[in-house]
Amino acid sequence: MIEPLAQLGNIHKSFAGQKVLQGVCLTIQVEERISILGSSGCGKTTLLRIISGLETPDEGQLFLHGKPALRTPPWQRGIQFVFQDLGLWPTRTVFQNVYDALRAQKRSKAMAKEQAMDALTCVSLNEHCQKKPAQLSGGESRRLAFARALALRPELLLLDEPYASLDETSKTQSQEWLQKILEESKTAVLLVTHTLAEAEQLGGRVMHLEDGVLS
Amino acid sequence: MPLARLTRITSPWWFLVLLVTLVISILPLSALFKPLFDGSSLQTLLDPRIQNLLKDTAQLSGTAAALAFLVGLPYAILVWRFQIPGAFYFKLCAPLPLLLPPLLLAQAWHGLTGWDAAWMTSFTLGLAYAPLPALLAARSLQNQSAASHEAALLAGGPRRALWEMFRTAIPGAVFGSSLVFIFTSTDFAVPDYFATVGDKFSVYAAEVFHQFRDQDWTAGARASVPLVLLGLIVLAGSMQVERKWGAPDFGTGRRAKPLRLTKKYYRIGATLLALIGALFLLLLPLSRILWETGAGGPLSDGTWLSRSAEGFSAAFNRGRADLLRSLGIGLAAGGITLVLAPFWAHKLLHSSSRKKQFILLFLSLPLLTPALGLGISAIYVFNQSSSHFFYSSIGLPILVYAGRFLPIAVFLLHERFRRNPPEQEEAATLAGVSLITRIFRYHVGPHKAAWLLAGALVLAFSVRELDLAILLPASNASAAVRYFNALHFARDNFVAAFGILMVLILFLPLMIYAAFHRARHD
């Protein structure tokens, strides 16, 4: 039997006495796509941050490939995150944003350069290599964030409302880009959003998070 | 009409602000313009002696700037981006050395090490101004978005995240170091002190002073122009660095928080490093001066405490009038900037990037000019029969100090104003609220403490200003000049005690601000 990619058991988290997550359990299979729907402030982002290791739960367990992973540093979990406000490195060019991430993962210079160009070509940003993130449009910035995350070939990609603040045209284009890239990669995806249409577009399981409880 | 256009409507108040700024910032400088534009000052550059002097000054200032960068940048990262015990106090230690008279630091470091010579000038001034790269790096680090930090952490772990912090902070630190270069290259008192107590050496600022004393004062004004040009070149270069490598972090959400060091020995190591930084920046030199208040030779009577008490008593009695005069001048200069700075900070908020750079350069001119050059120019402009009454009154130092230190207040307030949601003012503009109300209610209102701090900083910088105080007649009887004269006459308990009294006055506004700031956040 194949071990699930990730298993969350009875995750609890509070901030300043306010319960954000209450006993969340979730299993993510290899290459699976899951969308979590929920209103603003219901704990969606906190859940992603706990899975990625950027936040620690007050209580509960997390297993990656069947092994306890709560003490595993975030950068050793094989997980990448596309943040709601993207987290692009503003002082670096478009190319360097991807290249630096690959170099940080100990890729050789030549390989990092090749893979960065591949990733940027894949999202049609190869023409914008020398631009700074601030010079990109909203849609292009998002594609760069996808390219950087996917260039590292994570086993699990976490998407935190990736289409927020995009107009309809840019949103549709970004969704198409993402679908295209995901079809080619074997990455599992966990998307959090408050729009059912975005969840349906991704495909896979759709779950609801309400008052810190996942159903 | 688009909102951006609405905010550009010019108010008659603007003309008044511009006029007053021209009078306090540009008019005292105007004697430098003629030699700057007719090229007469540049002829002196053909003299090999002057060339060597400029080269030595550039080397000395370059070393000080490099030291300030090497101390300031890691200090900012340690203190602002890591959770270490006593972080609040380490942060407080960062701006304080800027308020200290550099001459006091020179006295302390000479006393501590016994060393002199030109390189001690670089060492002292490098540490005295290290807060500039530290504070500007800290500003960039505070603006780093949490997401960009976390993306670095996910991609390559702590090493990559640390590297990203350096990348974020370096442009600010480079800009701060270029300011260190400018201030160091124009400093007269510290090189003069080390040249007096040890081997003789000369810097360009001394040349300006000697030209002023030996010949007619226009020669002094002419002589200072190459230094202004050198400063402008360095500043323009560092602005390019900031434009090319610095970039606004446009993440809209959370800002990166200080990191918790999970391993105990990392935490201890980081705290020790921060402590060493604070010791060198502030605590060691201050302790030395404090010790000197009661120090005595083998034949001295009494205990350290009794000698120290005598020193403070003498400092209070003999220096009280000078301290009060300095405070009065500083208060008036601070008051003027309290009125002007919000207007300029607001103007910067609504200016394009190119226009913003122009305004900053325009406002910074009096600060970039060597204090001696500014003083000589002000004497030339105001020592006329029609303005002689003003020339010999305290009005002149008030006017010159307000103009010189205005950019500090503007810079601080602009940083605060940027934090206000623009929609607040836009709504007020649409409702027809006047410019003054918008500035003082919607921008100054939420940042009253910072506004008062800006005025207090101008006060502190006015009290510590020495080079200008030596030149302007009405400020000759000031605390800084008395300290300078006393130190050159004798290095006794009075000098140290008077220095400590000045330090207390200079630190007080920032300490009060920090105490209130902390109380509000606790």
Interface residues (C-beta under 8 A of the other chain):
Chain A: S52 L54 P73 P74 W75 Q76 I79 Q80 F81 F83 Q84 D85 L86 G87 L88 W89 P90 T91 R92 D100 A101 R103 A104 Q105 K132 P133 A134 R148 L152
Chain B: S145 A146 A147 S148 H149 E150 A151 A152 L153 L154 A155 G156 G157 R159 R160 E164 R167 T168 P171 W245 G246 A247 P248 D249 F250 G251 T252 G253
